[in-house]
Structures are given as C-alpha cells and as structure tokens.
Amino acid sequence: MTGRITSFARDGLVFDVRDEGPLDGDPVVLLHGFPERSTSWRRVAPMLHEHGLRTLAPDQRGYSRGARPAGRHDYAAGKLVADVAALVDAVGGPVHLVGHDWGAAVGWGLAMSRPDLVRTWTAVSVPHTAAFAQSFLTSTQGLHSTYMGFFQLPFVPELLAGRGLFEAWLRRAGMDDDDLARFRTEVLEDGALPGGLAWYRGLPFGGGGSVRRKVTVPTTMVWSDGDVAITRAPVEATAAWVDAPYELVVLEGVSHWIPTHAPRALADAVLARIGAA
C-alpha cells in the first residue's frame, strides 16, 4: 500500500492525480479522453469506492499544467503509454485499468506492451488499435474519423475553438451543458487544448509493432450505440485481439461520453470485470 499520490514525475514532466477512495483498496487507474480531464470520472469513481476500491485518475500528458511539452514527437503513443506505466510503478504494483476515448487507446497500449502491470482492463468507447485500423478498410469507420485528420492541422482547430465552433461540434457529438462548461474551464481557459490536440498530431510518430499484439489480460469492451465517432465494426472485431476472458457490453441510447452520461452502467461493467478476476 502506498500513501496518497497527488502527482508523479516522468520524462521531466509532472502529472497531477486524483487519488480517492479507500487507501488500502485495490487500485483502479482511470484514464480520461479528449477533450476532458480527470474530472470526467467524478460520477464513476464514487461507485467504485463503495466497493472498497481506490481510484487514481491522472490528468495526462498535455493536460496537467506541469506536463505540456510543445513538440508533436512528445505525444508519440509510446510516451503516452510510458506515462501510465510510471503511475502504476508509483502505486507499487499491477492495477485494474479503465480508459475512455484516447485513454482507452493508451490503455490498449499498456495492456499489450506491459501486461504485468494490468490485472484487468476495461476499454470504454475505443476498440483495440488493430481492429480500429483494419476497420478503415472494411467499414464506414474512416468516414466517422475524418476529424482526426483535421485535428492534425496546426493552429486551425485552436482558432475555431476560440470562436466557439469547437463547442458546437462537441454538442453535436453528444456533450451536454455540464460537459461543455467543464470543457471551457478545464481545457480552453486552462490552456490544455493544444496539448490535447497534440495527441492527434503525434499519431504519425507512435504505435510501432505493439499496436497489433493480442491482449492477454481479462478484458471488457464497453461501447454505446449513440457514439458518433466509433462504429460497431471495429468494436465487434476487437474480440479477435483478446486472448483472455472477454466481454462486450453495449449501452443503448448512450452517446460517446459514457463516463458522464452512463456512470452506473460503466461502474457495473468495471466491477463485473474486477469481480470475475
């Protein structure tokens, strides 16, 4: 057991952490997505605490004020995964891992490359990286992912965000007023948007061979049929990339923002995966 972890350091950067719940509980690391921060787990974490679990939710690279490098190379997938590995090392042992959106992409990377650090894995919204990549050739997923190319443009997304057009896109993607208020305060006003966009801009420098490995830890994939960014095809294909107990949980009528819009259903899926292990 470790004391409370409010921050950890790696690669000359300092990451903020929300460490909550019973200090002696099994640790659960919660990885947020774009464009959100650790507060996206504020409705899920208390439900895990009720079951004796300790949660650690970091503000990841580009979001923590002390971890906002400027270069695109600084956001290569390997570095994002290594950041989370450093947090697990700070905790002192393997953890139950949960990740939403980009946090899921990083979680898949950790589960593939460092299964010794992951007791169970719950991916939220984003499927296995290989299944996702293959779906661009075999389904309509590519049409739903055109925004990823747009986000790699320099300056333009930030300019549109300053004019309020970014929020209009997020609302069409399912964010509500509360979500948008957090986006304005925690991402726009706090200066985290360039760092969040850098995850997309770092795509050409990441991945490597690890993106096509099978996951060997017990895994649950949680997806919602109201997701405008992720189609069913790569989600269905994910099972072939898990060589361990696996379950797909489909939430009907829920948008992409599962942690804030369906926290009970997500907490139940996490608890079921942990309990099964």
N, C-alpha and C positions, 0 to 999 in steps of 0.2 A: 504493500500500500504506500502511495506517495501522498505528500501534502497537496494542498490546492495548487493548481497550475494556472496562473493568470497570464503567463506568457512563456514563450520558448524561443530560442535563437537557432538559426541555421544560415549558413552562407552569408554571414554578415548582416542578416535581417532579423528583426524581432517581430514575432507574431502574437497578437492578442488572443486569449482563450477565455471562453465562458465555461468554467468548471463548476458544475452544480450537482445536487443530489447527494445521497449518502457517500461519504468519503471512502467507506470500506466496500462499496458496491462494485460489482463487475463493471469495468469501464466500457462505455459506448462512445465512439468518436463520431460526431455528426458533421458532415461536410456540406456546406451551402453551395448554391449555384449562382448563376448570373441572372440579373444584376441584384443580388441580395447579399446579406452578411449573416453572421451567426444568429441574429435575432429571428431569422426565418424558422428556427426550431423552437421558438418560445412556447408554442402550443403543444408540441410533441414531447419535449423534454420532461415536463411535469408528470406526464402519464408514465414515462419510464421510471421516474423517481419513485412513484407509488409502488413499483415492483422491486424496489431495492437497488436499482441501477444508478450508477454515476455517469453523467454525461459530460463530454468535453467537446465544445463547439468552437473551432478556431475561426477567426477572420483570416482568410487565406491570402496568399501572395497577391499583391495588388490592392488588397482591401485594408489590411492592417496598416496603420499610419507608418509604422516602422519597417514595413516590408513592401515598398513600392518602387522597385527598380524601373528604369526607363526603357531599357532595350528589349526588343522583341525576343532575342535569344534568351533573355532571362525568364521567359514564360514557356520554355520548351516543356513538353509533357514530363520528361524525366525529372526536371527540377520541381515541378508541382507535386509529383509523387514522393520525391525525397523529402519535401517539407512535411508531409503527413507521416512518413516513416520516422522523422525526427520527433514528432509529437508522441508517437507510440513509444519510442525509446524513452522519452521523458516520463511517460506514465509508468514504465517499468515492465512491460510485457505485452503479449498479444491482446487485442481488443475486439469487441464487436464493432463492426464498421457499417455506417449508413451514409449514403451520399445522394444528393439530389442534383439533377441537371449537370453542370460542369463538375460538381462534387462527385457525381456518380462516375463520370469519365475518369477522374483521378482515383476513385475507389476501385474501379476495374483494374487500373494500372497497378495499384498496390496489391490487390488480390492475386494478380497474375505474377508479378515480379517478386513479391515478398509474402508468400502465403504463411510463413512462420509468424507474421505479425498480425494475422487476421483469424479470429476464431469463427466468426460468422460474417456474412456480407449481405446487406440489403441495398440493392440498387433502386433508385427512385427516378422514374421517367426515362432515363437514358440507358439503352441496352449495351451489351458487350460491344467493344470498339470494332471488332472484326465483323460482327453481324451488322452493325451500323454502316460500316464502309461498303460491305457487299450489297446492301440494300439500295445504294445509289445506282447500281447497275441492273437490279432486278425488280424495282418497285418505283413508286412515286416519291420516295423519301427525298431524293435530290431536289424536287420542286419545293418541298417544305423546308429545305435547308439553304435556300438561296441567300438568306440574311447573313449566313456565316461568311460568305464572300464579301458582302457589303461591309460587315464589321471590320474587315481587314484593311479597308481604305484608311489612310491617315487623315485625321482632323475632321472628316465629314460627319461621322456619327456624333462626335462631341459637339460639333456646330449645330446639328439638328436637335440634340438634347437640350442645348441652351435655348432653343426656340420652342421647346415644349412638344416637338413632334415625336420624340422618343417615347414620351409618356402615352401618346395616342396609340403607338404601336403596342406598348405593353398592355394597355387596356383591351385592345383587340385580341391579345393573347390570353386574356382572362384575368388580369390583375384587377383588384377592386380598389376602392378609395384608400383603405388602410395600407394595402400593399404599395400603392403609389406614393403615399405620404412617407413611408419608410424609404422608398427609393430616392425621393427628393432629399431627405435628411441625411441618410446614411451613405448614399452613393454620390449623388450630384453635389450637394453642398459640402460634403466632407472630402471631395476630390478623389473619390475612388473609381470613377467611371473609366478614366484612361487605363488604370490597372486591370479593371475587369475586361475591357475590350482587348487588352494585350494577350489574354488567353487565346482569343481567336487569331490575333496577329502572330502568335507564336506557333500556330499549327504547322507551318512548314518545317519547323525545327524539332518536332517531337516525335514520339512514337517508337520508331525502331521495330525490332523483331518482337518485342513484348506485346504489341497490340494484337497479335494473332495466337497467343498462348491460351490454352484452356485454363479455366479457373478450377482449382481443386479444393476449395473450401465450401461449406454449406452456404447456399445462395438463395435469396428470394429476389425476384424482379417485380416491382410494383409500377404499374402503368395505368394511365387514365385515358378513357376513350374520347375525352374532350380536349386532348392535347393537340394544339395546332402545329407543334414543331416536330413531334415524333410520331410516325405512323406505326401501325400494327406489325408490318412486315419484319423490321429488324427486331422487334420485341419477341415475336414468335420464333425467330431464328436464333435467339440467344441460348435456348436450351442446349443446342448442339455444342456450345462453347463452355459448358459447365460439366466437369467430370466429378460430380459430388451431388449430394441431395439438393434438389432444386424445386422451386415452386414459382409459378407466375400468378400474381394477384392483379386482376383487372378491376379498376374502380369505374363504375359507370356514371356518366354525367358530371365528371370532375375535370377541371381544367389542368393545365400543366403544373400549376402551383400547389401540388399535393400537400406539402408540409403545413401550409397555412389554410388551405381550403378543405382538407380531409384529414386533420391530425389524428382523430380517433382511429380511423381505418388504417392509417400508416403505422401508428403506435401498435395496433393489434398485430399487424404483419411483422413488425420488428420483434415484438415479444414472442410471437409464434416461432419465428426462426431461432431466436435465442433459446427458447424453451426446448425446441426439438434437438438442439445441440447438447 
